[in-house]
Amino acid sequence: MMKKSTSLSYLRFWLGVSAVLSSYFLLSAFAGRKTETMLDVRIFTPSPGDTVRLNKYNLKVRRKHRRFVDASVTESAAAKMQEAGFAVALRSAPPRNPTLPLAYKSIEEIVDTMQRLQARFPDIVHLEKIGRSTTLGLPIWAARISDHADADEDEPTMLFMGVHHAREPIGANICLELMKQLCENYGRNPRFTTWVDAIEIWFVPVVNPDGYKYVYENNLGFPWWRKNLRDNDGDGIFNPLYDGVDLNRNYDYNWQEGGDGKPGSWFYRGRQPFSENETRAIMHLALRENFAIGISYHSYGESILFPWGNYKSPPDLDLIVDIAGAMAAHITRESGRGNYSILPLNGRVGQSSIWMYGELRTIDFIVEVGTEYFPPQRSVPSIVRENVRGAQYLLDRILETGVKGHVFDEKTGAPLHATVEVRELAAPYVKPRAADGKFGSFYRILGPGVYTLEVKSQGYKTRVMRGVRVKKGQFVDLNIPLQRAKSLTNGRSTN
C-alpha cells in the first residue's frame, strides 16, 4: 500500500488529470449582476459562419483565429453565447464541468467573492478558516458579519450553511447573496442595520469543498456526486463506487441508526461520528458560537425540514413548526404558485440539524431548495431571491420573542458557564441551552408563555426562577447571580 503522503499526492494528481481531460476551461462567472466587469475570454469557432454569428454580442476582439476568437466581453453576453451553443473559456480559469449552468461558481470564485466583501467592508466582515477538507486539504471558510466583526461580542448568533452535498451548490449562491445584501445595505436600510448591529451572523457557504470541486471540474452528469472524497480503502485512487462519506449522515446524534454502514453507499455515514474534517469543523464552530437558530441549504424539494419526526417528540415542536411555517410563507415556489412545504426530518439520522437541536438546542432547519440539484440559469436568480426572503424572516425572528440574560457569581460578578433549562420544555434526550463562560450570556428563542427556568453551574447552588412571563415581540432580559455551593473538605464546611 502507498504511504499516506504518496497516496494523497497521487489522488490530487488523478483528480487534476481527470478534470483536464474531461472539460474545457469554461467560463465560471455569475451572469446578470447590476454592475458587470469585462471578461477576457476565448470563444471557439469550429464551424464556418461562427465568427459572423458573434458580431451581435458586441465583442472587443483582441485576436482572430480560424478556430477561435479572443475577446473582451461582458458577463451577461458571455452567458448568452454559451446558451447559444458556443464554447466559451475564461482564460486561466480552473477546469469546469460543461454541463453546469454559469450561475454556479468554482470554489476559488466563492472564496474570492467572500474576500472581496471583506476588503470592501472590513469593519463588518470577518473571515476565518475553520478547518481543512478531509482529502485535498482545502480550506473550509466561514464568515461572520456583525458591526464589530473581528471581535467576539455579547450578541446572539446564527448560522447559514451550504453544500454539505457536492451536487447541491445553490446553497452557496444563497449564502453569498445574503452576505452581499447585508454588507451593501448596512447603514442605509434600518432593517439590515439592526440585524448587523444586534446579531453575529455566520456563513459557511461550502461545507464540502472536496466534493464540490470534483463535481465542478469533471464532466459528470446525473446523478453527479454527493459525498466528500474520503479514500475509504486507502489505495490513493479515487473510486466513486467505494469512496466518500455522506457528510450529512456523519453528525453525532443517532448516528448509528441513520445512513448506511457500507462505504459504497451514497449515504455512507463514515467509520464513526464526526470522522470527517468537514463535520468536525462545523461541530467546533457550533460549540464555540452556540448558535440560537440556523439554516443548512440543500437541494431539492421546495420544502423546509425541521427537527424532527420518527423519534421522541422534540419538546420545542410547537415553536419549531411555527417558525418553519412562517419562514415557508416567505418563500414562493419556482412555479410562482404556492409556498414551500414544511416536513419533519428523520430524527434517527445523524444530520446537521438533528445534532444542532439535540446537542445545543439550536433551532436549525434544512431547506431543500428548488426542483432539481442544479436549477437552470434562468431560474437561479428568482430561487435565490425567494430563499433570501426566507432567511431574512429568521433574522427578524431571532430578535422577536424569548428570554436572554447573564449568569454570574453573586460575589465577584464573574461570568459563569451554566445550563439554563426551561422546565416546561425539558427532555432527557435533548440538552438545555447554555450560558457561555466568556460573557455568562444565554439566549433562548421561545413562544409567548409563562416559564420556569432552572439554572445550574458546577460548584454553585441551582437557582430556580418561576413565573417568567414572555410576551409576543418581547425578549425578557434576566440577570441571574449564583451562590457558591458549600463543600466539605476534611470534614469542614467551606464556601
VOGU-866646 format. One line per 5 residues: number of its first residue (from 1); their letters; for each residue x, y, z of C-alpha. Coordinates in nm, 4 decimals. Each point is the difference from the previous one (the first is absolute). Layout:
NUM> A> X Y Z | ...
***
This chain:
1> MMKKS> 0.0000 0.0000 0.0000 | 0.1219 0.3520 -0.0754 | 0.1161 0.2253 0.2764 | -0.2559 0.2614 0.1099 | 0.1826 0.2985 -0.1573
6> TSLSY> 0.0575 -0.1874 -0.3267 | -0.3625 -0.1119 -0.0107 | -0.1249 0.3522 0.0584 | 0.2231 0.1463 -0.2682 | -0.1057 -0.2693 -0.2451
11> LRFWL> -0.3656 0.0643 0.0760 | 0.0403 0.3728 -0.0602 | 0.1830 -0.0745 -0.3267 | -0.2683 -0.2445 -0.1129 | -0.2773 0.2504 0.0648
16> GVSAV> 0.1878 0.2746 -0.1839 | 0.0730 -0.2161 -0.3037 | -0.3596 -0.1212 -0.0100 | -0.1254 0.3574 0.0070 | 0.2295 0.1137 -0.2813
21> LSSYF> -0.0921 -0.2929 -0.2213 | -0.3723 0.0328 0.0598 | -0.0782 0.3696 -0.0450 | 0.0957 0.3262 -0.1676 | 0.1147 0.2942 0.2069
26> LLSAF> -0.3535 0.1394 -0.0058 | -0.1300 0.3275 0.1316 | -0.1007 -0.0061 0.3649 | -0.1386 0.3448 0.0786 | -0.3498 0.0830 0.1192
31> AGRKT> -0.1942 0.1853 -0.2667 | -0.2552 0.2684 0.0637 | 0.1692 0.2247 0.2559 | -0.0980 0.3639 -0.0035 | 0.3607 0.1109 -0.0419
36> ETMLD> 0.1843 -0.2239 -0.2436 | 0.3691 -0.0364 -0.0567 | 0.1605 -0.0799 -0.3328 | 0.1313 -0.3535 -0.0319 | 0.2989 -0.1139 -0.2031
41> VRIFT> -0.1341 -0.3030 -0.1860 | 0.0677 -0.2380 -0.2857 | -0.3016 -0.0946 -0.2147 | 0.0468 -0.3130 -0.2074 | -0.1198 0.0234 -0.3643
46> PSPGD> 0.0333 -0.3462 -0.1557 | -0.2729 0.0483 -0.2631 | -0.0090 0.2346 -0.3008 | -0.2114 0.3031 0.0792 | 0.0629 -0.0095 0.3765
51> TVRLN> 0.2101 0.3163 -0.0134 | -0.2796 0.1865 -0.1781 | -0.2530 -0.1210 0.2596 | 0.2142 0.1576 0.2723 | -0.0439 0.3512 -0.1367
56> KYNLK> -0.3265 0.0577 0.1865 | 0.1698 -0.0433 0.3409 | 0.2008 0.3271 -0.0111 | 0.3386 -0.1604 0.0488 | 0.3208 0.1920 0.0400
61> VRRKH> 0.2081 -0.2343 -0.2163 | 0.3660 -0.0417 0.0918 | 0.0922 -0.2859 -0.2312 | -0.1661 -0.2020 -0.2759 | 0.0918 -0.3548 -0.0927
66> RRFVD> -0.1807 -0.2373 -0.2312 | -0.1012 -0.2126 0.3000 | -0.0458 0.2590 0.2756 | -0.0358 0.3689 0.0833 | 0.1645 0.1677 0.3009
71> ASVTE> -0.2039 0.2944 0.1241 | -0.1222 0.2073 0.2917 | -0.3690 -0.0389 0.0725 | -0.2519 0.0690 0.2768 | -0.1029 -0.2848 0.2288
76> SAAAK> -0.3608 0.0020 -0.1248 | 0.1111 -0.0096 -0.3642 | 0.2299 -0.2924 0.0778 | -0.2922 -0.1836 0.1604 | -0.2184 0.0647 -0.3051
81> MQEAG> 0.2721 -0.1324 -0.2296 | 0.0251 -0.3192 0.2007 | -0.3782 -0.0404 -0.0055 | 0.0172 0.0422 -0.3795 | 0.2358 -0.2961 -0.0200
86> FAVAL> 0.3429 0.1631 -0.0064 | 0.2788 -0.1466 0.2120 | 0.1214 0.2972 0.2053 | 0.3180 -0.0219 0.2059 | 0.1037 0.2448 0.2694
91> RSAPP> 0.3725 0.0128 -0.0591 | 0.2085 -0.1369 0.2901 | -0.3191 -0.1235 0.1700 | -0.0130 -0.3374 0.1790 | -0.1500 -0.2905 -0.1946
96> RNPTL> -0.3775 0.0020 0.0012 | -0.2689 -0.2624 -0.0506 | -0.1667 0.1103 -0.3259 | -0.3386 -0.1363 0.1120 | -0.0295 0.2508 0.2863
101> PLAYK> -0.1859 0.3303 -0.0451 | 0.2154 0.3112 0.0249 | -0.1725 0.1076 0.3211 | 0.2157 -0.2382 0.2046 | 0.3407 0.1241 0.1060
106> SIEEI> 0.3195 -0.1971 0.0462 | 0.1429 -0.0420 0.3487 | 0.2602 0.2623 -0.0869 | -0.2669 0.2471 -0.1112 | -0.2069 -0.0572 0.3130
111> VDTMQ> 0.2995 0.0714 0.2219 | 0.0913 0.2997 -0.2155 | -0.3528 0.1391 0.0409 | 0.0279 -0.0334 0.3782 | 0.3410 0.1664 0.0021
116> RLQAR> -0.1220 0.2856 -0.2180 | -0.2857 0.0656 0.2400 | 0.2451 0.0071 0.2889 | 0.2238 0.2425 -0.1895 | -0.2951 0.2299 -0.0743
121> FPDIV> -0.1545 -0.0233 0.3462 | 0.2861 -0.0784 0.2410 | -0.1837 0.1273 0.3079 | -0.2934 -0.2383 -0.0345 | 0.1462 -0.3088 -0.1736
126> HLEKI> 0.2337 -0.2442 0.1728 | 0.1344 -0.3053 -0.1863 | 0.1315 -0.3090 0.1731 | 0.1330 -0.3378 -0.1083 | -0.1866 -0.2385 0.2266
131> GRSTT> 0.1662 -0.3153 -0.1324 | 0.1332 -0.1825 -0.3025 | -0.1722 -0.2602 -0.2120 | 0.0673 -0.3666 0.0665 | 0.1795 -0.1007 -0.3197
136> LGLPI> 0.1231 0.2993 -0.2000 | 0.0664 0.2208 0.3016 | -0.2008 0.2904 -0.1425 | -0.0854 0.2755 0.2485 | -0.3541 0.0101 0.1335
141> WAARI> -0.0870 0.3686 0.0200 | -0.2435 0.1643 0.2379 | -0.1064 0.3632 0.0098 | -0.1420 0.2012 0.2876 | -0.1969 0.3140 -0.0796
146> SDHAD> -0.0529 0.2290 0.2968 | 0.0539 0.3637 0.0926 | 0.3364 -0.0833 0.1601 | 0.0788 -0.3077 -0.2027 | 0.3523 -0.0629 0.1288
151> ADEDE> -0.1131 -0.0001 0.3638 | -0.1977 -0.2606 0.1925 | -0.3024 0.1945 0.1166 | -0.2680 -0.0724 0.2551 | -0.2655 -0.0583 -0.2662
156> PTMLF> -0.2209 -0.2851 -0.1243 | 0.1451 -0.2093 -0.2805 | -0.1459 -0.1730 -0.3031 | 0.1422 -0.2165 -0.2788 | -0.0651 -0.0462 -0.3725
161> MGVHH> 0.1677 -0.2952 -0.1764 | 0.0116 -0.1361 -0.3533 | 0.1361 -0.2935 -0.2010 | 0.0133 -0.2860 0.2469 | -0.0669 -0.2065 -0.3120
166> AREPI> 0.2199 0.0535 -0.3036 | -0.2841 0.0097 -0.2529 | -0.2026 0.2640 0.1888 | 0.1853 0.3283 -0.0596 | -0.2848 0.2506 -0.0036
171> GANIC> 0.0344 0.0348 0.3777 | 0.3301 0.1791 -0.0593 | -0.1774 0.2436 -0.2333 | -0.2573 0.0768 0.2690 | 0.2662 0.0510 0.2667
176> LELMK> 0.2049 0.2331 -0.2202 | -0.3027 0.2054 -0.1035 | -0.1141 0.0433 0.3604 | 0.3533 0.1000 0.1006 | 0.0092 0.2548 -0.2819
181> QLCEN> -0.3359 0.1493 0.0962 | 0.0940 0.0279 0.3674 | 0.3217 0.1809 -0.0871 | -0.1346 0.2343 -0.2660 | -0.3086 0.1008 0.2005
186> YGRNP> 0.1717 0.0487 0.3355 | -0.0305 0.3620 0.1098 | -0.2483 0.0675 -0.2800 | -0.3000 -0.2179 0.0766 | -0.1210 -0.0028 0.3641
191> RFTTW> -0.1074 -0.3645 -0.0127 | 0.3389 -0.1230 -0.1245 | 0.1822 0.2321 0.2385 | -0.1918 -0.1427 0.2966 | 0.0948 -0.3554 -0.0980
196> VDAIE> 0.3700 0.0753 -0.0377 | 0.0120 0.2082 0.3196 | -0.1888 -0.2497 0.2163 | 0.1017 -0.3461 -0.1299 | 0.3178 -0.1878 -0.0827
201> IWFVP> -0.0971 -0.1540 -0.3348 | 0.2185 -0.2901 -0.1128 | 0.0298 -0.1582 -0.3436 | 0.1706 -0.3167 -0.1245 | -0.0919 0.0067 -0.3712
206> VVNPD> 0.1792 -0.3271 -0.0829 | 0.0273 -0.2702 0.2669 | 0.1251 -0.2588 -0.2523 | 0.2682 0.1649 -0.2186 | 0.1554 -0.3302 -0.1137
211> GYKYV> -0.3256 -0.1444 -0.1291 | -0.1100 0.3219 -0.1652 | 0.3365 0.0453 -0.1691 | -0.0322 -0.3517 -0.1418 | -0.3467 0.0730 -0.1393
216> YENNL> 0.0961 0.3436 -0.1286 | 0.3182 -0.0993 -0.1826 | -0.1018 -0.3342 -0.1510 | -0.2324 -0.0843 -0.2847 | -0.2573 -0.1734 0.2173
221> GFPWW> -0.3691 -0.0380 -0.0722 | -0.2922 -0.1139 0.2115 | 0.0210 -0.1059 0.2806 | 0.3336 0.1880 0.0262 | 0.1519 -0.0541 0.3454
226> RKNLR> -0.1311 0.0374 0.3554 | 0.2697 -0.0827 0.2546 | 0.3430 0.1354 0.0860 | 0.3121 -0.1707 -0.1421 | 0.0995 -0.2151 0.2996
231> DNDGD> 0.2353 -0.2740 -0.1263 | -0.1871 -0.2833 0.1712 | 0.2266 -0.2818 -0.1161 | 0.3240 0.1982 0.0385 | 0.1333 -0.0873 -0.3439
236> GIFNP> 0.0675 0.3611 -0.1010 | -0.2301 -0.0253 -0.3022 | -0.3428 0.1595 0.0044 | -0.2622 -0.2657 -0.0704 | -0.3545 0.1396 -0.0235
241> LYDGV> -0.1417 -0.3490 0.0567 | 0.1595 -0.0270 0.3434 | 0.1404 0.3294 0.1300 | -0.1555 0.2985 0.1745 | -0.2060 0.0700 0.3135
246> DLNRN> -0.3437 0.1611 0.0063 | 0.0767 0.2992 0.2212 | -0.3645 0.0442 0.0933 | -0.0053 -0.3467 0.1544 | 0.3211 0.0535 0.2000
251> YDYNW> -0.1282 0.2100 0.2932 | -0.0142 -0.1480 0.3484 | -0.3691 -0.0264 0.0789 | -0.1516 -0.3421 -0.0677 | 0.2916 -0.0452 -0.2390
256> QEGGD> -0.0032 -0.3787 0.0250 | -0.3634 -0.0238 -0.1117 | 0.0155 0.2136 -0.3136 | 0.1575 -0.0120 -0.3414 | 0.1813 -0.3160 -0.1034
261> GKPGS> 0.2975 -0.1865 0.1432 | 0.1264 -0.1097 -0.3425 | 0.2693 0.2259 -0.1522 | -0.1381 -0.0439 -0.3507 | -0.3356 0.1496 0.0970
266> WFYRG> -0.0718 0.3608 -0.0906 | -0.1292 0.0323 0.3576 | 0.3092 -0.1495 0.1681 | 0.0155 0.1528 0.3465 | 0.3740 -0.0480 0.0573
271> RQPFS> 0.2012 -0.2137 0.2403 | -0.1202 0.1944 0.3022 | -0.1791 0.3255 0.0852 | 0.1963 0.3072 -0.1057 | 0.2553 -0.2152 -0.1795
276> ENETR> 0.0332 0.2693 -0.2686 | 0.1906 0.3268 0.0225 | -0.2936 0.1827 -0.1541 | -0.2549 -0.0991 0.2644 | 0.2517 0.0526 0.2804
281> AIMHL> 0.0552 0.3544 -0.1265 | -0.3731 0.0682 0.0261 | -0.0175 -0.1698 0.3404 | 0.2791 0.2137 0.1469 | -0.1472 0.3198 -0.1434
286> ALREN> -0.3461 -0.0833 0.1338 | 0.1251 -0.0912 0.3483 | 0.2023 0.3206 0.0146 | -0.2708 0.2330 -0.1300 | -0.3076 -0.1692 0.1533
291> FAIGI> -0.2305 0.0921 -0.2874 | -0.3600 0.0822 0.0884 | -0.1437 -0.0717 -0.3447 | 0.1201 -0.0923 -0.3473 | -0.0483 -0.1484 -0.3464
296> SYHSY> 0.1885 -0.2615 -0.1982 | -0.0848 0.0291 -0.3706 | -0.0404 -0.3125 -0.2120 | -0.1763 -0.0812 -0.3252 | -0.2559 -0.0931 -0.0963
301> GESIL> -0.3688 -0.0200 0.1033 | -0.1345 0.3521 0.0689 | -0.0480 -0.0818 0.3656 | 0.1183 0.0963 0.3455 | 0.1012 -0.2981 0.2128
306> FPWGN> -0.0059 0.0368 0.3765 | 0.1162 -0.2123 0.2956 | -0.1565 -0.2485 0.0138 | -0.2319 -0.2936 -0.0675 | 0.0423 -0.3766 0.0395
311> YKSPP> 0.1479 0.0426 0.3488 | -0.0998 0.1270 0.3421 | -0.1930 0.3219 -0.0416 | 0.2196 0.3118 0.0229 | -0.1157 0.2060 0.2998
316> DLDLI> 0.0120 0.3213 -0.2064 | -0.2093 -0.1495 -0.2811 | -0.2766 0.2633 0.0043 | 0.2514 0.2834 -0.0183 | 0.2083 -0.1723 -0.2677
321> VDIAG> -0.3027 -0.0686 -0.2204 | -0.1232 0.3566 0.0473 | 0.3340 0.1457 -0.1129 | 0.0291 -0.2455 -0.2897 | -0.3494 0.0846 -0.1207
326> AMAAH> 0.0596 0.3739 0.0206 | 0.3294 -0.0323 -0.1873 | -0.1637 -0.2166 -0.2679 | -0.2644 0.2675 -0.0523 | 0.2791 0.2358 -0.1110
331> ITRES> 0.1336 -0.2370 -0.2711 | -0.1980 -0.0336 -0.3225 | 0.0393 -0.3163 -0.2059 | 0.1829 0.0083 -0.3316 | -0.3334 -0.0339 -0.1829
336> GRGNY> -0.1235 0.3210 0.1607 | -0.2906 -0.1891 0.1566 | 0.0014 -0.0651 0.3729 | 0.2775 -0.0098 0.2571 | 0.2526 -0.2506 0.1277
341> SILPL> -0.1305 -0.2961 0.2006 | 0.1073 -0.0846 0.3539 | 0.0919 -0.3571 0.0891 | 0.1680 -0.1752 0.2957 | 0.3533 -0.1320 -0.0271
346> NGRVG> 0.0733 -0.3593 0.0908 | 0.1148 0.0238 0.3608 | 0.1863 -0.3298 -0.0314 | 0.2598 0.1324 -0.2433 | 0.3244 0.1809 0.0857
351> QSSIW> -0.0784 0.3191 -0.1900 | 0.1258 0.3485 0.0804 | -0.3364 0.1423 0.1087 | -0.0745 -0.3047 0.2168 | 0.3334 0.0351 0.1797
356> MYGEL> -0.0326 0.3783 0.0317 | -0.3340 -0.0322 0.1738 | 0.0818 -0.3029 0.2138 | 0.3424 0.1226 0.1137 | -0.0391 0.3796 0.0157
361> RTIDF> -0.3766 0.0521 -0.0157 | 0.0615 0.2041 -0.3141 | -0.3169 0.0394 -0.2047 | 0.1545 -0.1099 -0.3267 | -0.1664 -0.0769 -0.3313
366> IVEVG> 0.0946 -0.1747 -0.3210 | -0.1448 0.1882 -0.2955 | -0.0322 -0.2122 -0.3129 | 0.0306 0.2585 -0.2760 | -0.1532 -0.0137 -0.3476
371> TEYFP> -0.1211 -0.2934 -0.2082 | 0.3322 -0.1521 -0.1126 | 0.3599 -0.0293 0.1148 | 0.1262 0.2672 -0.2397 | -0.2848 0.2415 -0.0750
376> PQRSV> 0.0472 0.1483 -0.3480 | 0.1535 0.3391 -0.0627 | -0.3336 0.1736 -0.0589 | -0.1436 -0.1239 0.3316 | 0.2907 0.0731 0.2327
381> PSIVR> -0.0588 0.3744 0.0619 | -0.3631 -0.0466 0.1070 | 0.0777 -0.3088 0.2105 | 0.2785 0.1858 0.1796 | -0.2195 0.3081 0.0477
386> ENVRG> -0.2826 -0.2012 0.1564 | 0.2291 -0.1913 0.2351 | 0.1740 0.3181 0.1103 | -0.3469 0.1263 0.0965 | -0.0449 -0.3092 0.2145
391> AQYLL> 0.3382 0.0558 0.1646 | -0.0927 0.3605 0.0725 | -0.3048 -0.1211 0.1889 | 0.2329 -0.1989 0.2290 | 0.2136 0.3107 0.0511
396> DRILE> -0.3131 0.1731 0.1264 | -0.1159 -0.2986 0.2062 | 0.3225 -0.0409 0.1960 | -0.0612 0.3466 0.1456 | -0.3755 -0.0338 0.0553
401> TGVKG> -0.1062 -0.2154 0.2956 | 0.1824 -0.1935 0.2709 | 0.2198 0.0270 0.3039 | 0.3613 0.1101 0.0336 | 0.2337 0.1140 0.2722
406> HVFDE> 0.3190 -0.0561 0.1951 | 0.1073 -0.2474 0.2659 | 0.2745 0.1112 0.2381 | 0.1586 -0.0556 0.3408 | -0.2018 0.2010 0.2522
411> KTGAP> 0.3124 0.1145 0.1890 | 0.2585 0.0596 -0.2697 | -0.2264 0.0708 -0.2959 | 0.2081 -0.2405 -0.2090 | -0.1927 -0.1471 -0.2947
416> LHATV> -0.0853 -0.3690 0.0309 | -0.0484 -0.2877 -0.2371 | -0.3415 -0.1380 0.0901 | -0.2940 -0.1939 -0.1345 | -0.3305 0.1842 -0.0183
421> EVREL> -0.2817 -0.2524 -0.0190 | -0.3611 0.0943 -0.0669 | -0.1779 -0.2569 0.2142 | -0.3163 0.0010 -0.2083 | 0.2115 -0.0935 -0.3050
426> AAPYV> 0.2463 -0.2417 0.1598 | 0.0727 -0.3494 -0.1305 | 0.2811 -0.2458 0.0799 | 0.0851 -0.0594 -0.3678 | 0.0769 0.3651 -0.0836
431> KPRAA> 0.2390 0.2286 0.1842 | -0.1020 0.3377 0.1425 | 0.1274 0.3301 -0.1319 | 0.3200 0.1167 0.1652 | 0.1515 0.3245 0.1190
436> DGKFG> 0.3526 0.0469 -0.1303 | 0.2944 0.0482 0.2323 | 0.1343 0.3144 -0.1681 | -0.2976 0.2295 0.0555 | -0.2238 -0.2285 0.2051
441> SFYRI> -0.2678 0.0722 -0.2591 | -0.2830 -0.2264 -0.1105 | -0.2554 0.0424 -0.2752 | -0.3121 -0.2099 -0.0513 | -0.2666 0.0522 -0.2653
446> LGPGV> -0.3432 -0.0771 0.1454 | -0.3664 0.0458 -0.0733 | -0.2208 0.2128 0.2261 | -0.0676 -0.1615 0.3373 | 0.0891 -0.0268 0.3671
451> YTLEV> 0.3113 -0.2024 0.0708 | 0.2099 -0.1406 0.2820 | 0.3765 0.0270 -0.0452 | 0.2457 -0.2323 0.1739 | 0.3556 0.1343 -0.0052
456> KSQGY> 0.2954 -0.2252 0.0840 | 0.3746 0.0561 0.0095 | 0.2613 -0.2359 0.1413 | 0.0959 0.0997 0.3533 | -0.3061 0.2226 0.0453
461> KTRVM> -0.3446 -0.0435 0.1485 | -0.2744 -0.0646 -0.2515 | -0.2338 0.2937 -0.0389 | -0.3629 -0.0351 -0.1043 | -0.1850 0.3008 -0.1413
466> RGVRV> -0.3771 -0.0429 -0.0206 | -0.2593 0.2065 -0.1780 | 0.2205 0.1382 -0.2772 | -0.2586 0.1528 -0.2309 | 0.0921 0.0371 -0.3662
471> KKGQF> -0.2269 0.2077 -0.2230 | -0.0069 -0.0068 -0.3788 | 0.2521 0.2445 -0.1404 | 0.1944 0.0173 0.3270 | 0.3364 -0.1393 0.1063
476> VDLNI> 0.0058 -0.0212 0.3791 | 0.3463 0.1003 0.1252 | 0.1105 -0.1631 0.3264 | 0.3046 0.0417 0.2220 | 0.0504 -0.3193 0.2010
481> PLQRA> 0.2548 -0.0016 0.2850 | 0.0963 -0.3420 0.1345 | 0.1235 -0.0815 0.3477 | 0.2939 -0.2324 0.0473 | -0.0963 -0.3383 0.1423
486> KSLTN> 0.1386 -0.1090 0.3328 | 0.2444 -0.2898 -0.0195 | 0.1619 -0.2253 0.2568 | 0.3804 -0.0044 0.0279 | 0.1498 -0.2239 0.2731
491> GRSTN> -0.3341 -0.0006 0.1743 | -0.0204 0.3790 0.0104 | -0.2588 0.2078 -0.1794 | 0.1375 0.2592 -0.2411 | -0.1569 0.2536 -0.2329
***
